[in-house]
Amino acid sequence: MNQTGRVSTHQTTQRQALAKINSNSNNINIHSKQRRATNTTENAISSVFDRLTTGGKAGSPSRQTNGHQRSKGWSISDFELGRKLGKGKFGKVYCVREKATGFICALKVMDKKELMSYKVEKQFVREVEIQANIRHSNCLQLYGWFYDEKNVYLILEYAAEGELYKLLKEKRRFDEVMASRYIYQVADALNYLHTKHIIHRDLKPENILLHFDNQVKLSDFGWSVYAPNNQRRNTMCGTLDYLPPEMVEAKPHDEKVDVWALGILMYEFLVGRPPFEEENSNMTYKRIAKVDLNIPPFVTPSAADLIKKLLRYDPGKRIALADIPKHPWITKNKLHWQA
């Protein structure tokens, strides 16, 4: 593998390699029956992974996946490590190639002790359960996982162009054609998640990756939650600048928090910074609660209209994600998207 992670010509196609990856991976079998996870020993993460191969836990999507039997256990020696793609709070991500097939993917490596020291075992297993059940072109796919004595490893889809956040910082802000293309895709991904009763709860440029041809890949499902039957949640989570009024005011929330976050994202794409950003976090909270929104004059009226429809104080009055593709800002700019 070269340092760019691009694939050289192989007799085995990427699709065939993916089929083998999936057949060898731990396959999820999630039940709707609730099970309480107890993580009280040094082997907590390992026991979580063992449990994932046989059943589910409370809060997981009710879905059966009829997978193949594992023909072998994965180990780090099965992969050829390439360049480091990024570093997060709990680990690093590498571009890797599965030696037997040549399949290019990303490998997220996390230290077990760090996960346990931060007491995020339950959040971690929920992230794995949710992401393993997502199949959408604009959501980063989880192919499988394995673990050893020291680390846990997630085998993820490889997004060739890297973090959208880096591109935004390079350009400072996107033009409306580019921004509309990204917002359209993110909205479609969120709408898909909501049909599966999943709330992402941490939308921001840092959690969006890019593949070839400007294809968006929504990633990092660490704060995501399964909320069936219109369940409302109470946990305040996410990133300060992207928090909606209902979280700031400690009210229960639903999937409409993602709609608000999409409005913040759109504003940041077009302006180069979040709309309620202040040096003092208390001031940011106050501006969010008041929806103290100031849109610069260089933002076109149609773009400003969509931002205002996304950033409404009342969650019930925010525009439906399904209506975004029909908004004039999208339809006007869609004509200029490159094929």
PLY file of the C-alpha trace (Angstrom):
ply
format ascii 1.0
element vertex 339
property float x
property float y
property float z
element edge 338
property int vertex1
property int vertex2
end_header
0.00 0.00 0.00
1.32 3.46 -0.82
1.08 6.37 1.58
-2.07 7.71 -0.03
-3.85 4.46 0.65
-4.87 4.08 -3.01
-5.43 0.58 -4.24
-3.13 -0.97 -6.84
-4.52 -3.44 -9.38
-5.37 -6.83 -7.86
-6.81 -10.00 -9.33
-9.22 -10.00 -6.42
-11.66 -7.12 -6.68
-12.50 -4.84 -3.76
-16.03 -6.18 -3.75
-14.87 -9.79 -3.51
-12.50 -8.83 -0.74
-15.33 -7.12 1.13
-17.40 -10.30 0.90
-14.58 -12.20 2.56
-14.12 -9.53 5.21
-17.80 -9.76 6.07
-17.78 -13.55 6.17
-14.83 -13.58 8.56
-15.98 -10.74 10.80
-17.90 -10.99 14.02
-21.51 -10.74 12.91
-24.08 -8.94 14.98
-27.21 -10.68 16.18
-29.14 -8.04 18.09
-32.32 -8.94 19.95
-35.00 -6.61 21.23
-34.91 -8.38 24.60
-33.16 -6.10 27.06
-29.92 -7.14 28.70
-28.02 -5.10 31.25
-24.30 -4.83 30.58
-22.05 -5.13 33.62
-18.45 -4.12 33.17
-16.65 -4.56 36.48
-13.44 -6.43 35.64
-10.28 -5.90 33.63
-11.86 -8.07 30.90
-14.89 -5.79 30.55
-14.27 -4.81 26.93
-13.54 -8.40 25.91
-16.75 -9.61 27.52
-18.64 -6.88 25.69
-17.31 -8.13 22.37
-18.10 -11.73 23.28
-21.66 -10.70 24.11
-22.05 -8.81 20.83
-21.51 -12.00 18.84
-24.38 -13.77 20.61
-26.95 -11.19 21.55
-27.93 -7.62 22.31
-28.33 -5.23 25.17
-30.70 -2.56 26.34
-31.08 0.33 23.95
-29.95 -1.49 20.81
-31.91 -1.56 17.54
-34.17 -4.58 17.19
-32.77 -6.23 14.12
-31.58 -9.74 13.25
-28.55 -10.15 11.01
-28.05 -13.65 9.65
-24.30 -13.72 9.18
-21.72 -16.35 8.43
-19.83 -18.35 11.02
-16.40 -16.99 11.76
-13.83 -19.07 9.92
-11.00 -17.54 11.92
-10.31 -14.97 14.59
-8.97 -11.67 13.35
-5.67 -10.38 14.67
-3.57 -7.32 13.96
-1.18 -9.55 11.98
-3.91 -10.01 9.34
-3.47 -6.37 8.31
-0.71 -4.38 6.66
-0.59 -0.99 8.37
-0.33 2.16 6.27
-0.40 5.81 7.24
-2.15 7.17 10.30
-5.43 8.82 9.31
-6.27 10.50 12.57
-6.18 10.44 16.35
-9.10 10.66 18.73
-9.58 10.74 22.48
-9.49 6.96 22.81
-7.23 5.83 20.01
-5.82 6.13 16.53
-7.09 5.31 13.05
-4.91 3.80 10.34
-5.33 3.04 6.67
-4.75 -0.72 6.39
-4.86 -3.52 3.85
-6.13 -6.98 4.70
-3.25 -9.19 3.60
-5.25 -12.14 2.27
-7.51 -10.14 -0.02
-5.93 -6.74 -0.54
-9.05 -5.05 0.80
-8.37 -1.42 1.81
-10.11 -0.23 4.95
-9.56 1.84 8.08
-8.62 0.32 11.41
-9.55 2.14 14.60
-7.28 1.06 17.47
-8.40 1.78 21.04
-6.72 1.00 24.32
-8.93 -1.09 26.63
-7.59 0.51 29.80
-8.33 4.00 28.49
-11.90 3.04 27.63
-12.37 1.63 31.11
-10.65 4.50 32.90
-13.09 6.94 31.29
-15.97 4.56 32.09
-17.27 4.58 28.52
-17.72 0.83 28.03
-21.48 1.09 27.66
-21.21 4.04 25.31
-18.63 2.14 23.28
-20.70 -1.01 22.89
-23.74 1.07 21.95
-21.67 2.79 19.26
-20.62 -0.59 17.84
-24.15 -1.99 17.91
-25.61 1.04 16.17
-22.95 1.46 13.51
-22.93 -2.26 12.66
-26.61 -1.99 11.72
-26.27 1.04 9.44
-26.24 0.64 5.67
-26.29 3.99 3.88
-23.99 5.46 1.26
-23.43 8.58 3.38
-22.71 6.76 6.65
-19.33 5.21 7.39
-19.76 1.46 7.49
-18.46 -0.80 10.24
-17.34 -4.12 8.73
-16.27 -5.94 11.87
-14.18 -5.92 15.02
-11.69 -7.92 17.06
-9.61 -7.50 20.18
-6.50 -8.69 21.95
-5.14 -8.31 25.46
-4.33 -4.62 25.07
-6.59 -3.10 22.39
-9.92 -3.33 20.65
-10.06 -2.83 16.89
-12.86 -1.65 14.62
-12.66 -2.45 10.89
-14.18 0.56 9.15
-14.89 1.78 5.66
-12.01 3.84 4.26
-12.87 7.41 3.28
-10.16 8.36 0.79
-10.29 12.16 1.10
-10.17 12.35 4.88
-11.81 14.81 7.26
-14.22 17.43 5.96
-13.10 19.68 8.82
-9.59 19.97 7.36
-10.98 20.97 3.97
-13.20 23.59 5.59
-10.24 25.06 7.47
-8.20 25.20 4.27
-10.93 27.00 2.35
-12.19 28.97 5.39
-15.72 28.62 4.06
-17.45 26.79 1.23
-19.22 28.36 -1.70
-22.94 27.66 -1.85
-22.69 25.02 -4.56
-20.25 22.94 -2.55
-22.05 23.57 0.76
-25.42 22.59 -0.70
-24.00 19.32 -2.02
-22.67 18.40 1.40
-25.80 19.50 3.28
-27.99 17.48 0.90
-26.01 14.32 1.65
-25.85 14.86 5.41
-29.58 15.52 5.52
-30.22 12.27 3.63
-28.00 10.34 6.06
-29.75 11.85 9.09
-33.16 11.14 7.62
-32.13 7.50 7.15
-30.93 7.27 10.76
-34.17 8.74 12.03
-36.23 6.19 10.10
-34.28 3.59 12.09
-34.99 5.52 15.32
-31.33 6.52 15.72
-30.37 10.02 16.86
-26.79 10.97 16.02
-26.40 13.79 18.58
-22.88 14.85 17.62
-23.02 16.29 14.12
-20.09 18.62 13.32
-17.44 18.96 10.58
-14.96 16.86 12.58
-17.37 13.90 12.42
-17.81 13.98 8.65
-15.42 12.27 6.25
-15.09 12.58 2.49
-14.66 9.85 -0.08
-14.03 10.22 -3.78
-16.30 12.56 -5.81
-17.21 14.64 -2.74
-19.20 11.80 -1.20
-19.93 12.53 2.45
-19.49 9.85 5.12
-21.10 10.56 8.48
-18.94 9.02 11.22
-18.40 8.83 14.98
-21.55 7.37 16.48
-20.23 7.59 20.03
-23.10 9.80 21.24
-25.74 8.15 19.07
-28.72 6.56 20.73
-31.58 4.28 19.73
-34.89 5.92 20.61
-37.93 3.95 19.39
-41.58 4.88 19.92
-40.82 8.62 19.99
-38.77 8.25 23.16
-37.31 11.49 24.44
-33.83 11.58 25.94
-32.35 13.67 28.73
-28.58 13.36 28.37
-26.82 16.59 27.50
-24.18 15.61 24.97
-22.41 16.71 21.83
-20.35 19.82 21.13
-21.11 23.19 22.75
-21.52 25.23 19.56
-23.92 22.62 18.15
-26.17 22.18 21.21
-29.85 22.99 20.62
-31.97 25.15 22.96
-33.72 22.13 24.48
-30.38 20.69 25.66
-29.10 24.05 26.89
-32.29 24.44 28.92
-32.05 20.86 30.25
-35.27 19.74 28.57
-35.91 16.29 27.08
-34.99 16.01 23.42
-35.71 13.88 20.38
-34.34 13.48 16.85
-34.97 17.17 16.13
-31.63 17.92 17.82
-30.01 16.61 14.64
-32.05 19.03 12.54
-30.80 21.93 14.65
-27.22 20.65 14.31
-27.65 20.53 10.53
-28.53 24.23 10.62
-25.38 24.99 12.63
-23.36 22.91 10.17
-24.81 24.77 7.18
-24.05 28.12 8.77
-20.47 27.07 9.54
-19.99 25.82 5.97
-21.06 29.16 4.54
-19.65 31.58 7.13
-16.63 29.72 8.45
-17.66 29.62 12.11
-20.69 28.50 14.18
-23.45 31.12 14.56
-23.46 31.35 18.37
-19.72 31.10 18.98
-18.41 33.22 21.86
-15.20 33.21 23.93
-17.28 32.65 27.05
-19.31 29.44 27.11
-22.06 31.04 29.22
-22.57 33.64 26.51
-22.82 30.87 23.94
-25.49 29.15 26.04
-27.48 32.38 26.29
-27.30 33.07 22.55
-28.41 29.52 21.75
-31.37 29.74 24.14
-32.46 33.03 22.55
-31.63 31.84 19.02
-29.64 35.04 18.68
-28.93 34.46 15.00
-27.07 36.95 12.83
-26.60 35.92 9.21
-23.99 37.90 7.22
-25.26 39.72 4.11
-23.04 37.69 1.76
-25.20 34.62 2.46
-27.89 34.45 -0.22
-31.56 34.86 0.76
-32.42 31.25 -0.13
-29.56 29.92 2.02
-30.55 32.22 4.89
-34.12 30.98 4.60
-33.09 27.35 5.03
-30.80 28.19 7.95
-33.67 29.95 9.71
-35.99 27.01 9.09
-33.45 24.62 10.60
-32.58 26.83 13.59
-35.99 27.30 15.17
-36.39 27.34 18.92
-39.40 25.04 18.87
-38.18 21.59 17.72
-41.58 20.82 16.21
-41.34 23.83 13.90
-37.98 22.92 12.40
-38.08 21.90 8.77
-38.46 18.17 8.13
-35.33 16.51 6.78
-37.39 14.95 3.99
-38.31 18.45 2.78
-34.73 19.70 2.47
-34.11 18.25 -1.04
-37.09 20.31 -2.27
-35.91 23.58 -0.75
-35.05 26.25 -3.37
-31.47 26.57 -2.10
-30.86 22.90 -2.84
-32.72 22.72 -6.16
-31.02 25.87 -7.46
-27.50 24.74 -6.60
-28.02 21.10 -7.52
-27.88 22.12 -11.20
-24.21 23.01 -10.71
-23.06 19.89 -8.87
-20.49 17.95 -10.82
-21.47 14.44 -11.76
0 1
1 2
2 3
3 4
4 5
5 6
6 7
7 8
8 9
9 10
10 11
11 12
12 13
13 14
14 15
15 16
16 17
17 18
18 19
19 20
20 21
21 22
22 23
23 24
24 25
25 26
26 27
27 28
28 29
29 30
30 31
31 32
32 33
33 34
34 35
35 36
36 37
37 38
38 39
39 40
40 41
41 42
42 43
43 44
44 45
45 46
46 47
47 48
48 49
49 50
50 51
51 52
52 53
53 54
54 55
55 56
56 57
57 58
58 59
59 60
60 61
61 62
62 63
63 64
64 65
65 66
66 67
67 68
68 69
69 70
70 71
71 72
72 73
73 74
74 75
75 76
76 77
77 78
78 79
79 80
80 81
81 82
82 83
83 84
84 85
85 86
86 87
87 88
88 89
89 90
90 91
91 92
92 93
93 94
94 95
95 96
96 97
97 98
98 99
99 100
100 101
101 102
102 103
103 104
104 105
105 106
106 107
107 108
108 109
109 110
110 111
111 112
112 113
113 114
114 115
115 116
116 117
117 118
118 119
119 120
120 121
121 122
122 123
123 124
124 125
125 126
126 127
127 128
128 129
129 130
130 131
131 132
132 133
133 134
134 135
135 136
136 137
137 138
138 139
139 140
140 141
141 142
142 143
143 144
144 145
145 146
146 147
147 148
148 149
149 150
150 151
151 152
152 153
153 154
154 155
155 156
156 157
157 158
158 159
159 160
160 161
161 162
162 163
163 164
164 165
165 166
166 167
167 168
168 169
169 170
170 171
171 172
172 173
173 174
174 175
175 176
176 177
177 178
178 179
179 180
180 181
181 182
182 183
183 184
184 185
185 186
186 187
187 188
188 189
189 190
190 191
191 192
192 193
193 194
194 195
195 196
196 197
197 198
198 199
199 200
200 201
201 202
202 203
203 204
204 205
205 206
206 207
207 208
208 209
209 210
210 211
211 212
212 213
213 214
214 215
215 216
216 217
217 218
218 219
219 220
220 221
221 222
222 223
223 224
224 225
225 226
226 227
227 228
228 229
229 230
230 231
231 232
232 233
233 234
234 235
235 236
236 237
237 238
238 239
239 240
240 241
241 242
242 243
243 244
244 245
245 246
246 247
247 248
248 249
249 250
250 251
251 252
252 253
253 254
254 255
255 256
256 257
257 258
258 259
259 260
260 261
261 262
262 263
263 264
264 265
265 266
266 267
267 268
268 269
269 270
270 271
271 272
272 273
273 274
274 275
275 276
276 277
277 278
278 279
279 280
280 281
281 282
282 283
283 284
284 285
285 286
286 287
287 288
288 289
289 290
290 291
291 292
292 293
293 294
294 295
295 296
296 297
297 298
298 299
299 300
300 301
301 302
302 303
303 304
304 305
305 306
306 307
307 308
308 309
309 310
310 311
311 312
312 313
313 314
314 315
315 316
316 317
317 318
318 319
319 320
320 321
321 322
322 323
323 324
324 325
325 326
326 327
327 328
328 329
329 330
330 331
331 332
332 333
333 334
334 335
335 336
336 337
337 338
